[in-house]
Amino acid sequence: MGEMIRAMSTATKNWLFGIVFVAVAFLALFPPIYLTFSGAKPDVLGMPLSVFYMIGTGFLITVAVVALFLVEKARDELD
């Protein structure tokens, strides 16, 4: 896996993580998705579904940033 990451071109890495970040931003900022969950009654882990959705979105953003950091660390691109 490490060799595959090191062999990936910079343009491919940028496109891959660009798509991931756009998708997560779409989930976080597109109001109809959140509004769909805000009217739902079921609770997830004791929280309303809309609160769980926002916490989950924050978690996805965090995972994406950490993944980008780890890929750049493996490729020795950190300053």
C-alpha positions, -999 to 999 in steps of 0.1 A, spaced: 0 0 0 28 24 8 45 19 -26 12 26 -43 8 58 -24 44 69 -32 40 60 -68 7 80 -72 12 113 -91 6 146 -73 -22 154 -97 -40 121 -89 -36 128 -52 -50 163 -56 -80 150 -77 -87 122 -53 -87 144 -22 -104 172 -40 -134 149 -48 -134 137 -11 -134 172 3 -161 184 -22 -183 155 -13 -180 161 25 -185 198 20 -217 190 0 -229 168 28 -222 195 54 -235 226 35 -264 213 13 -295 223 34 -321 199 20 -301 169 33 -300 183 68 -336 194 67 -347 159 57 -331 146 89 -343 174 111 -379 162 109 -371 126 117 -380 113 151 -357 83 156 -328 88 180 -293 75 173 -271 69 203 -295 90 224 -293 120 200 -317 133 175 -309 122 140 -301 157 129 -275 162 156 -260 128 148 -258 138 111 -238 170 119 -215 151 143 -210 124 116 -202 150 90 -176 166 113 -161 131 118 -159 126 80 -142 160 76 -117 150 103 -110 116 87 -104 132 53 -79 157 68 -61 130 87 -60 108 56 -45 136 35 -19 142 63 -9 105 63 -6 103 26 15 134 24 36 121 53 42 88 34 52 108 3 75 131 22 56 162 11 53 178 45 72 210 52 
